[in-house]
Protein backbone atom coordinates (compact mmCIF):
# COMPACT_ATOMS: atom_id res chain seq x y z
CA UNK A 1 0.00 0.00 0.00
CA UNK A 2 1.11 3.53 -0.80
CA UNK A 3 0.38 5.81 2.15
CA UNK A 4 0.08 9.58 1.67
CA UNK A 5 -0.43 12.07 4.50
CA UNK A 6 -1.54 15.70 4.23
CA UNK A 7 -1.10 18.00 7.24
CA UNK A 8 -1.40 21.74 7.80
CA UNK A 9 1.21 22.34 10.50
CA UNK A 10 0.35 25.95 11.39
CA UNK A 11 4.09 26.46 11.84
CA UNK A 12 6.71 23.74 11.39
CA UNK A 13 8.53 24.74 14.58
CA UNK A 14 5.33 24.63 16.63
CA UNK A 15 4.24 21.27 15.16
CA UNK A 16 7.69 19.78 15.80
CA UNK A 17 7.48 20.74 19.49
CA UNK A 18 4.08 19.07 19.66
CA UNK A 19 5.46 15.79 18.31
CA UNK A 20 4.52 15.86 14.63
CA UNK A 21 7.81 14.44 13.35
CA UNK A 22 7.82 11.74 16.04
CA UNK A 23 4.36 10.70 14.86
CA UNK A 24 5.48 10.85 11.23
CA UNK A 25 8.39 8.51 12.01
CA UNK A 26 6.06 5.97 13.61
CA UNK A 27 3.51 6.18 10.78
CA UNK A 28 6.24 5.88 8.13
CA UNK A 29 4.11 6.99 5.14
CA UNK A 30 5.61 7.11 1.66
CA UNK A 31 4.76 10.80 1.25
CA UNK A 32 3.92 13.59 3.68
CA UNK A 33 2.58 16.84 2.26
CA UNK A 34 2.71 19.76 4.68
CA UNK A 35 1.29 23.27 4.54
CA UNK A 36 1.79 26.49 6.51
CA UNK A 37 5.45 26.00 7.32
CA UNK A 38 5.62 29.63 8.49
CA UNK A 39 9.36 29.40 7.96
CA UNK A 40 12.07 30.38 5.48
CA UNK A 41 15.05 28.31 4.36
CA UNK A 42 17.37 29.63 7.16
CA UNK A 43 14.81 28.50 9.76
CA UNK A 44 14.81 24.90 8.56
CA UNK A 45 16.97 22.67 10.75
CA UNK A 46 18.22 19.28 9.48
CA UNK A 47 15.38 17.68 11.46
CA UNK A 48 12.89 19.79 9.50
CA UNK A 49 14.58 19.29 6.14
CA UNK A 50 15.18 15.52 6.28
CA UNK A 51 13.33 13.94 9.22
CA UNK A 52 13.91 10.20 9.57
CA UNK A 53 15.94 10.22 6.34
CA UNK A 54 13.06 11.52 4.18
CA UNK A 55 13.82 13.76 1.22
CA UNK A 56 12.26 17.19 1.70
CA UNK A 57 11.33 19.71 -1.00
CA UNK A 58 9.79 23.06 -0.14
CA UNK A 59 8.23 26.25 -1.46
CA UNK A 60 8.81 29.11 0.97
CA UNK A 61 6.85 32.36 1.04
CA UNK A 62 8.78 35.57 0.51
CA UNK A 63 7.02 37.08 3.55
CA UNK A 64 8.57 35.91 6.83
CA UNK A 65 6.52 33.65 9.07
CA UNK A 66 3.89 33.10 6.40
CA UNK A 67 2.48 30.23 4.37
CA UNK A 68 4.98 27.77 2.80
CA UNK A 69 4.49 24.15 1.71
CA UNK A 70 6.61 21.02 1.49
CA UNK A 71 6.71 17.37 0.48
CA UNK A 72 8.61 14.66 2.35
CA UNK A 73 9.22 11.46 0.43
CA UNK A 74 11.04 8.21 1.12
CA UNK A 75 12.40 8.18 -2.44
CA UNK A 76 14.11 11.06 -4.21
CA UNK A 77 11.72 12.48 -6.85
CA UNK A 78 12.50 12.38 -10.56
CA UNK A 79 11.54 16.05 -10.85
CA UNK A 80 10.45 18.91 -8.59
CA UNK A 81 8.35 21.93 -9.52
CA UNK A 82 8.16 24.87 -7.11
CA UNK A 83 5.21 27.18 -7.80
CA UNK A 84 2.60 26.85 -10.55
CA UNK A 85 3.52 29.84 -12.69
CA UNK A 86 1.55 32.73 -11.16
CA UNK A 87 3.82 35.43 -9.72
CA UNK A 88 1.32 36.73 -7.17
CA UNK A 89 0.73 33.38 -5.51
CA UNK A 90 4.12 31.82 -6.13
CA UNK A 91 5.51 34.64 -3.95
CA UNK A 92 3.30 33.28 -1.17
CA UNK A 93 4.75 29.74 -1.17
CA UNK A 94 1.63 27.74 -2.02
CA UNK A 95 2.62 24.92 -4.40
CA UNK A 96 5.27 22.24 -4.70
CA UNK A 97 5.05 19.21 -7.00
CA UNK A 98 7.23 16.09 -6.96
CA UNK A 99 7.12 13.49 -9.73
CA UNK A 100 7.84 9.82 -9.06
CA UNK A 101 7.57 7.66 -12.17
CA UNK A 102 3.96 7.80 -13.31
CA UNK A 103 2.77 9.51 -10.11
CA UNK A 104 2.85 13.23 -9.27
CA UNK A 105 2.31 14.34 -5.66
CA UNK A 106 1.46 17.99 -4.92
CA UNK A 107 1.31 19.93 -1.67
CA UNK A 108 -1.09 22.86 -1.94
CA UNK A 109 -2.11 25.70 0.36
CA UNK A 110 -5.00 27.71 -1.03
CA UNK A 111 -5.46 31.25 0.27
CA UNK A 112 -7.82 32.01 3.12
CA UNK A 113 -10.19 34.92 2.84
CA UNK A 114 -11.21 35.02 6.48
CA UNK A 115 -9.05 38.00 7.47
CA UNK A 116 -11.01 40.47 5.34
CA UNK A 117 -12.27 41.54 1.94
CA UNK A 118 -8.79 42.16 0.49
CA UNK A 119 -7.73 38.57 1.11
CA UNK A 120 -11.10 37.25 -0.05
CA UNK A 121 -10.56 38.99 -3.39
CA UNK A 122 -7.07 37.46 -3.53
CA UNK A 123 -8.67 34.06 -2.90
CA UNK A 124 -11.05 34.62 -5.81
CA UNK A 125 -8.07 35.58 -8.03
CA UNK A 126 -6.31 32.38 -6.97
CA UNK A 127 -9.37 30.32 -7.88
CA UNK A 128 -9.48 31.98 -11.31
CA UNK A 129 -5.84 31.23 -12.14
CA UNK A 130 -5.60 27.83 -10.47
CA UNK A 131 -8.53 26.21 -12.27
CA UNK A 132 -6.77 26.30 -15.69
CA UNK A 133 -3.70 24.80 -14.00
CA UNK A 134 -5.88 22.01 -12.62
CA UNK A 135 -7.25 21.40 -16.12
CA UNK A 136 -3.72 21.23 -17.51
CA UNK A 137 -2.64 18.83 -14.75
CA UNK A 138 -5.66 16.65 -15.37
CA UNK A 139 -4.52 16.17 -18.98
CA UNK A 140 -0.81 15.63 -18.28
CA UNK A 141 -0.98 11.82 -18.56
CA UNK A 142 0.20 11.25 -14.97
CA UNK A 143 -1.69 9.94 -11.99
CA UNK A 144 -1.83 12.91 -9.61
CA UNK A 145 -2.65 13.38 -5.92
CA UNK A 146 -3.05 16.98 -4.70
CA UNK A 147 -2.84 17.16 -0.91
CA UNK A 148 -3.59 20.25 1.03
CA UNK A 149 -5.61 22.86 2.79
CA UNK A 150 -8.10 24.16 0.21
CA UNK A 151 -9.75 26.51 2.73
CA UNK A 152 -13.19 25.61 1.36
CA UNK A 153 -15.82 23.27 2.81
CA UNK A 154 -17.55 21.93 -0.26
CA UNK A 155 -20.96 20.83 1.00
CA UNK A 156 -23.25 21.19 4.01
CA UNK A 157 -22.02 17.81 5.27
CA UNK A 158 -18.49 19.23 5.47
CA UNK A 159 -18.94 21.57 8.44
CA UNK A 160 -20.85 21.58 11.69
CA UNK A 161 -22.62 24.96 11.49
CA UNK A 162 -23.29 25.28 7.78
CA UNK A 163 -26.42 27.42 8.12
CA UNK A 164 -24.67 30.22 10.02
CA UNK A 165 -21.57 30.12 7.78
CA UNK A 166 -23.17 30.67 4.37
CA UNK A 167 -21.87 34.25 4.20
CA UNK A 168 -18.45 33.45 5.64
CA UNK A 169 -15.22 32.79 3.76
CA UNK A 170 -14.69 29.09 3.26
CA UNK A 171 -18.37 28.36 2.65
CA UNK A 172 -19.40 31.11 0.25
CA UNK A 173 -21.59 30.04 -2.71
CA UNK A 174 -18.87 31.10 -5.19
CA UNK A 175 -16.26 28.99 -3.39
CA UNK A 176 -18.50 25.95 -3.19
CA UNK A 177 -19.42 26.29 -6.86
CA UNK A 178 -15.72 26.42 -7.73
CA UNK A 179 -15.12 23.17 -5.82
CA UNK A 180 -18.02 21.62 -7.71
CA UNK A 181 -16.25 22.56 -10.96
CA UNK A 182 -13.04 20.95 -9.71
CA UNK A 183 -14.94 17.73 -8.93
CA UNK A 184 -17.25 18.03 -11.92
CA UNK A 185 -16.23 19.40 -15.30
CA UNK A 186 -12.51 19.31 -14.50
CA UNK A 187 -12.70 15.64 -13.54
CA UNK A 188 -10.88 15.53 -10.21
CA UNK A 189 -12.02 13.27 -7.36
CA UNK A 190 -12.47 14.02 -3.66
CA UNK A 191 -10.83 10.84 -2.36
CA UNK A 192 -12.07 10.94 1.23
CA UNK A 193 -15.68 11.46 0.10
CA UNK A 194 -15.39 8.55 -2.33
CA UNK A 195 -14.50 6.27 0.57
CA UNK A 196 -16.80 7.92 3.15
CA UNK A 197 -19.71 9.49 1.27
CA UNK A 198 -21.90 10.20 4.29
CA UNK A 199 -19.48 10.78 7.19
CA UNK A 200 -19.99 14.08 9.03
CA UNK A 201 -18.29 14.81 12.37
CA UNK A 202 -15.49 12.30 11.93
CA UNK A 203 -14.57 13.94 8.62
CA UNK A 204 -13.61 17.35 10.02
CA UNK A 205 -9.96 18.37 9.67
CA UNK A 206 -9.90 21.91 11.13
CA UNK A 207 -11.28 23.53 14.28
CA UNK A 208 -11.18 27.23 15.12
CA UNK A 209 -9.08 28.22 18.12
CA UNK A 210 -11.97 30.41 19.24
CA UNK A 211 -14.47 29.24 21.82
CA UNK A 212 -14.67 25.50 22.46
CA UNK A 213 -14.61 24.40 18.81
CA UNK A 214 -12.27 21.44 19.36
CA UNK A 215 -13.96 20.30 22.58
CA UNK A 216 -17.39 20.45 20.94
CA UNK A 217 -16.20 19.16 17.54
CA UNK A 218 -17.40 22.30 15.76
CA UNK A 219 -15.21 21.55 12.77
CA UNK A 220 -14.76 22.01 9.06
CA UNK A 221 -13.48 19.62 6.39
CA UNK A 222 -11.13 21.85 4.40
CA UNK A 223 -8.13 19.51 3.98
CA UNK A 224 -8.41 17.18 1.00
CA UNK A 225 -6.60 14.63 -1.08
CA UNK A 226 -7.83 15.37 -4.59
CA UNK A 227 -6.77 12.93 -7.28
CA UNK A 228 -7.14 11.78 -10.84
CA UNK A 229 -9.91 9.16 -11.26
CA UNK A 230 -7.43 6.34 -11.78
CA UNK A 231 -5.70 7.08 -8.50
CA UNK A 232 -8.98 7.55 -6.63
CA UNK A 233 -10.09 4.10 -7.79
CA UNK A 234 -7.03 2.67 -6.03
CA UNK A 235 -7.80 4.35 -2.68
CA UNK A 236 -8.55 1.74 -0.03
CA UNK A 237 -8.52 3.50 3.35
CA UNK A 238 -8.71 7.07 4.63
CA UNK A 239 -8.29 8.28 8.20
CA UNK A 240 -8.09 11.56 10.10
CA UNK A 241 -5.71 11.43 13.06
CA UNK A 242 -7.06 13.15 16.19
CA UNK A 243 -5.38 11.28 19.04
CA UNK A 244 -2.73 14.00 19.27
CA UNK A 245 -2.95 17.68 18.29
CA UNK A 246 -0.05 19.05 16.26
CA UNK A 247 -1.90 22.17 15.05
CA UNK A 248 -5.45 23.48 14.54
CA UNK A 249 -5.71 20.94 11.69
CA UNK A 250 -5.61 17.13 11.85
CA UNK A 251 -3.52 15.00 9.46
CA UNK A 252 -5.43 13.23 6.67
CA UNK A 253 -4.01 9.86 5.58
CA UNK A 254 -5.03 7.83 2.53
CA UNK A 255 -3.74 4.42 1.49
CA UNK A 256 -3.65 3.58 -2.22
CA UNK A 257 -3.10 0.21 -3.90
CA UNK A 258 -0.49 1.64 -6.23
CA UNK A 259 3.18 1.29 -7.13
CA UNK A 260 4.73 4.48 -8.63
Secondary structure, DSSP 8 states (H G I E B T S, - for coil): -EEEEEEE-SSHHHHHHTTHHHHHHHH--SEEEEE-----GGG--HHHHSGGG-EEEEE--SSTTS--EEEEESS--SEEEES-S-HHHHTT--EEEEEETTEEEEEEE----TT-HHHHHHHHHHHHHHHHHHHHHHTSSSEEEEEEE-----SGGGBTTTGGGTTSTTS-HHHHHHHHHHHTTT--EEHHHHH-TT--GGG--EE-SSTTTTTTT-EE--EEEEE-HHHHTTEEEEEE--SS-SSSB--EEEEE----
